[in-house]
Amino acid sequence: MAPMMDGTITSSPHAVSDMGDAAEECPVKERCQEQREALPGEPRCAICGRYGEYICDETDDDICSKECKSTLLARLASTQKPTLVCNRPVRVPVSDECFYVRADNRPNSESLSTDQTESLRSKIGIGIKGNSVPAPVLSFSSCNLPQKLEQNLESAGYLIPTPVQMQTIPAALVNRNILVSADTGSGKTASFLVPIVSHCSYIRLQHLAEQKGPLAMVLAPTREICVQVEEQAKVLGKGLPFKTALVIGGDAMAGQVYRIQKGVELIVGTPGRLIDLLTKHDIDLNEVSVLVLDEVDSMLQKGFRDQVMQIFQALSQPQVLMFSATISEEVERMASSMARDLIHVTCGKPNRPSKSVKQVVIWVESKQKKQKLFEILMSKQHFKPPIVVFVGSRLGADLLAEAITVVTGLKALSIHGEKSMKDRRDNMRLFLTGETSILVSTGVLGRGVDLLKVQQVIIFDMPSSMAEYVHQVGRASRMGEEGVAIVFVNEEDKKLFRELVQYLKSAGAAVPQKLANSRYSVGPSPLSSRQKRKYGS
Ligand SMILES: Nc1ncnc2c1ncn2[C@@H]1O[C@H](COP(=O)(O)OP(=O)(O)OP(=O)(O)O)[C@@H](O)[C@H]1O
């Protein structure tokens, strides 16, 4: 994630005297979060205030990591060179001046040249397709966001945008339709929530909407994703005229309707429940001007597609923002037909597992899988809690969680679509708060859910597609942190062998001999023509 590093920074004299040789031997910290807090009297990073262990060779400032060095240099560059701006005109409401940075006070008022923009994109690893795509930004402060939103971002620890946010936020702020494919854990959620919070509070503060109806809608395939998106929206919208409603099955509908009728800016929900609610109750959607399809490939698949289109058609030409780590050519085509003048942003290697996760594939016959899993869980070397174990069936999830608890003595819980919403919430809470360290899940947690401290997943049953595999592997890493995915395969997964071998080879991961030697790993796979349609050649 850290953009544009040359790494030339020197150890601070304070650090050497305090830490002796050890400090000199330690590699320079890549990221700010790897650095510790500063103790009283110690040098502080000029950017984030953590322990300023190094000196920036180009400015002599104390800094904590390569990440902050790059922020420091970017800030410096932005005050000296033509700069990056969002083009959205910002008008300041007289009564709410405190929320906005005045346009004429902005330090960054010129645009980058085309060459500069292209070179910046290639440095931060962004690809774009589309007409007149706004330049990326290097900081949240160049976006003319409500001041309160900037503060909320800072309080949440979002000091600089991630690459996908750098490109997507400015484009979304000027109302462009966007399709984004970016690695799992790369910060896609804030890429749509920041523009939504900004847009909604702007409309409310300016009294631009006639009614108090919702202004934006986020659709996602699972309840767990919706819960997390709504939670994050609340964090970012705190203190602004920005209320949210969560519309998912398993929660009482009456409460959801009441909340929406009272007036909310954002609705986050699963398509099925939302249609149910909209058909039974009179909800005014006239003012909804932004629609987000999170995990868009899943949302445009059979099962969801008709419901999504029904909702889309009930809105009056909203701006459409679509996101996933896996986007096929077919999804691209469908997205282009839904939204005019679409921008396509890519970040990282599309449709491949995040390179931060080490894939360790083991050939295990089905009857031996449980035993192998228990061995891993009981091995000090291999078990790195908290972990998620992905299985293929609901019953399998319950039975395996029970078996783990009985055999290893480690408390394991399960999550799947047949559990009540209360159980799903309780089990997630117990897992995220560290009260239990093993969660056995079906695909419901495979996508989009931020499993904060998880750095290890075990794919006990291979999912039905390589797209789901990419998402499940991605649960082991957030924001480029290193993770491990242990994957059990055997002949039953043969329809995925060919692609799996390609993925492993391109990631430099070992291919078990039985997998490499299988006739299904070479030549056309049983699904090749369908897969070709799905992912292109
Ligand atoms: N600018 C930022 N600075 C610091 N942390 C961030 C920033 N943006 C996002 N994060 C954090 O990074 C983590 C991953 O973000 P997020 O869940 O949005 O990823 P994602 O791309 O949606 O992943 P997935 O495809 O797996 O759903 C979250 O914990 C989030 O809080």
The ligand as a Tripos MOL2 file, in Angstrom:
@<TRIPOS>MOLECULE
LIG
   31    33     1     0     0
SMALL
NO_CHARGES

@<TRIPOS>ATOM
      1 N1         -7.0750    5.3440    4.5590 N.pl3     1 LIG1
      2 C1         -7.0410    4.4000    5.4710 C.ar      1 LIG1
      3 N2         -6.1450    4.4710    6.4950 N.ar      1 LIG1
      4 C2         -6.0980    3.5150    7.4430 C.ar      1 LIG1
      5 N3         -6.9110    2.4180    7.4740 N.ar      1 LIG1
      6 C3         -7.8050    2.2850    6.4810 C.ar      1 LIG1
      7 C4         -7.9250    3.2640    5.4400 C.ar      1 LIG1
      8 N4         -8.9110    2.8610    4.6190 N.ar      1 LIG1
      9 C5         -9.3780    1.7000    5.1020 C.ar      1 LIG1
     10 N5         -8.7260    1.3440    6.2180 N.ar      1 LIG1
     11 C6         -8.9260    0.1020    7.0080 C.3       1 LIG1
     12 O1         -8.4840   -0.9680    6.1690 O.3       1 LIG1
     13 C7         -9.2400   -2.1360    6.4160 C.3       1 LIG1
     14 C8         -9.7300   -2.7040    5.0970 C.3       1 LIG1
     15 O2        -10.6670   -1.8300    4.5050 O.3       1 LIG1
     16 P1        -11.9780   -2.3520    3.7890 P.3       1 LIG1
     17 O3        -12.7150   -3.3080    4.6530 O.co2     1 LIG1
     18 O4        -12.7020   -1.1790    3.2740 O.co2     1 LIG1
     19 O5        -11.3350   -3.1580    2.5830 O.3       1 LIG1
     20 P2        -12.0210   -3.6900    1.2660 P.3       1 LIG1
     21 O6        -11.1830   -3.2420    0.1400 O.co2     1 LIG1
     22 O7        -13.4680   -3.3370    1.2510 O.co2     1 LIG1
     23 O8        -11.8290   -5.2520    1.4530 O.3       1 LIG1
     24 P3        -12.7580   -6.4680    0.9840 P.3       1 LIG1
     25 O9        -12.6530   -6.5830   -0.4930 O.co2     1 LIG1
     26 O10       -12.1260   -7.5970    1.6800 O.co2     1 LIG1
     27 O11       -14.1260   -6.1610    1.4480 O.co2     1 LIG1
     28 C9        -10.3460   -1.7450    7.3670 C.3       1 LIG1
     29 O12        -9.9770   -2.1620    8.6610 O.3       1 LIG1
     30 C10       -10.3700   -0.2350    7.3020 C.3       1 LIG1
     31 O13       -10.7990    0.3390    8.5110 O.3       1 LIG1
@<TRIPOS>BOND
     1     1     2 1
     2     2     3 ar
     3     2     7 ar
     4     3     4 ar
     5     4     5 ar
     6     5     6 ar
     7     6     7 ar
     8     6    10 ar
     9     7     8 ar
    10     8     9 ar
    11     9    10 ar
    12    10    11 1
    13    11    12 1
    14    11    30 1
    15    12    13 1
    16    13    14 1
    17    13    28 1
    18    14    15 1
    19    15    16 1
    20    16    17 2
    21    16    18 1
    22    16    19 1
    23    19    20 1
    24    20    21 2
    25    20    22 1
    26    20    23 1
    27    23    24 1
    28    24    25 2
    29    24    26 1
    30    24    27 1
    31    28    29 1
    32    28    30 1
    33    30    31 1
@<TRIPOS>SUBSTRUCTURE
     1 LIG1         1 GROUP 0 **** ****
